[in-house]
Amino acid sequence: MAITEILSGDSSLAGFIKIWRTEPKTGESMLLVDKQNMILNGGAKIIAHALGGRPEAKIWGMYIGYNNAESFTLADAPPIDALYSSPFSDFKDDPATTPDGYFGYLREPLTFTPNYISTQGYEDNTVLFSTMITTATRAGGTAFGNTSNIYEVALVSVPVIGDTTKDTVFSRTNFNPIQYNPTYNFTITWGVRILVPTV
């Protein structure tokens, strides 16, 4: 589990994601991904700005990375590190300039208002963000469609709606590729939990 220490002592900030596939007509859901994620260095900046009252620091939505190659596996994915050394912006609008020509990403706003859950001894110490993929268009890279393999997601703050260069990635994770199927709705729920040391 990747945890970034941002407070003091044993205080920690930890993230986790769950991805469901739902059949719209029946409401039947299947959990496809359930794992921890990495909080990036940009997450510390977002937390500091949020505590300082800057409204642009709030979480806006998610980046969703995909690849259209039939043979794509997680081993082919760009590396993930706290410094954000492999940014999504590498996947340019022109697929010819995108690495391997098969990568792309979505830039999707939150579908639902964030809500909160409590762990034992705390009140509202975990915030949940959710985005649903029903229809989507690419933010960069190759076209998104029925053969796209979704393999990573990132939680982002968007200080300037029309300027993607200002986006700040809070956390990021990848997983075994999931082939997109427009027959289903895909819901990504991202939790961020804050814990403080006991005395």
MOGISUL-V661358 format. One record per residue. SS is DSSP state (alpha for helix, beta for strand, coil for the rest). PHI is phi in whole degrees, 0 to 359 (999 if undefined). Layout:
SS:PHI ; SS:PHI
//
This chain:
coil:999 ; coil:271 ; beta:230 ; beta:260 ; coil:279 ; coil:233 ; coil:253 ; coil:208 ; coil:57 ; coil:265 ; coil:296 ; beta:210 ; beta:235 ; beta:230 ; beta:239 ; beta:210 ; beta:230 ; beta:225 ; beta:236 ; beta:246 ; beta:249 ; beta:237 ; beta:277 ; coil:302 ; coil:286 ; coil:259 ; coil:78 ; coil:290 ; beta:240 ; beta:230 ; beta:281 ; beta:258 ; beta:223 ; beta:211 ; beta:202 ; beta:281 ; beta:224 ; beta:266 ; beta:277 ; coil:275 ; alpha:301 ; alpha:298 ; alpha:296 ; alpha:296 ; alpha:297 ; alpha:297 ; alpha:299 ; alpha:298 ; alpha:293 ; alpha:295 ; alpha:296 ; coil:277 ; coil:87 ; coil:277 ; alpha:296 ; alpha:287 ; alpha:278 ; coil:294 ; beta:288 ; beta:262 ; beta:179 ; beta:223 ; beta:266 ; beta:231 ; beta:272 ; beta:214 ; beta:218 ; coil:258 ; coil:284 ; coil:300 ; coil:270 ; coil:296 ; coil:229 ; alpha:300 ; alpha:296 ; alpha:271 ; coil:283 ; coil:298 ; coil:291 ; coil:246 ; coil:217 ; coil:295 ; coil:276 ; coil:60 ; coil:288 ; coil:241 ; coil:289 ; alpha:298 ; alpha:295 ; alpha:295 ; coil:273 ; coil:290 ; coil:299 ; coil:269 ; alpha:304 ; alpha:294 ; alpha:260 ; coil:277 ; alpha:307 ; alpha:67 ; alpha:74 ; coil:246 ; beta:274 ; beta:197 ; beta:210 ; beta:260 ; beta:234 ; beta:249 ; beta:288 ; coil:299 ; coil:274 ; coil:236 ; coil:295 ; coil:303 ; beta:231 ; beta:229 ; beta:229 ; coil:242 ; coil:258 ; coil:305 ; coil:89 ; coil:231 ; coil:232 ; coil:54 ; coil:268 ; beta:233 ; beta:255 ; beta:246 ; beta:246 ; beta:225 ; beta:230 ; beta:248 ; beta:265 ; coil:249 ; coil:232 ; coil:206 ; coil:236 ; beta:292 ; beta:264 ; beta:186 ; beta:86 ; coil:288 ; coil:294 ; coil:264 ; coil:196 ; coil:296 ; coil:261 ; coil:287 ; beta:258 ; beta:282 ; beta:227 ; beta:202 ; beta:219 ; beta:219 ; beta:263 ; beta:229 ; beta:259 ; coil:235 ; coil:298 ; coil:233 ; coil:305 ; coil:270 ; coil:233 ; alpha:292 ; alpha:292 ; alpha:270 ; coil:301 ; beta:236 ; beta:274 ; beta:276 ; beta:209 ; beta:204 ; beta:205 ; beta:231 ; beta:197 ; beta:303 ; beta:303 ; beta:244 ; beta:285 ; coil:291 ; coil:225 ; coil:294 ; coil:294 ; beta:250 ; beta:264 ; beta:250 ; beta:246 ; beta:251 ; beta:246 ; beta:242 ; beta:254 ; beta:233 ; beta:246 ; beta:250 ; beta:236 ; coil:237 ; coil:292 ; coil:277 ; coil:250
//
